[in-house]
């Protein structure tokens, strides 16, 4: 409890801080806490949104009532934290395979990343597909997953000048993390491949293919497989 802090976030949300900075172990506790909360959701708790080291709780103040509904929600949360044990080892975790075409057409920065890492492009693909990643959080754009687990050998700074257009499905490296662009738009991450999967679809339930706390495994595919899967996904 000593490391936890509860802050007011506007007039209809609370922010539960479990630590500071970008740390995989703290992030696992965030997801464990979110799972435990969702399993015991009071009627006034609308949604929980995990980030790297904190968790936003969106509440319906009308359902809480009273003179200071957010203070009442904060008191409830403090009591819940006192009596509830949440352990990352108890969480049920999905593992989702993401097919990716790794080549110059789909990954214009693949050769640059390889040169920066001092390895062949084939080795970059082997390193990128050998890891099991965890979705630390969704952000930047709807459905964009920030993934922990990148081999440090592949880490590379973002572009000095971001691209004005990045194709939907592009898989990139930004610093020590990897991620996937759900929609086309601007972006500054180093692009090493592309997936034909649709990561975000507003008509789907849930809209995001990946959720915070999921595990991800990348699987290399060739251009012909990409084209067939891309056509099927349309």
Buried (B, 14 or more C-beta within 10 A) or exposed (E): EEEBEBEEBEEBBBBBBBBEEBBEEBBBBBBBBBBBBEEEEBEBBEEBBBBBBBBBBBBBBEEBEEEEBBEBBBEBBEEBBEEEEBEBEEBEEEEBEBBBBBBEEBBBBBBBBBEBBEBEBEBBBBBBBEBEBBBBBBBBBBBBBBBBBBBEBBBBEBBEEEBEEBBBBBBBBBEBBBBBBBBEBEBBBBBBBBBBBBBBBEEEEEBBBBBBBBBBBBEBBEEEBBEEBBEEEE
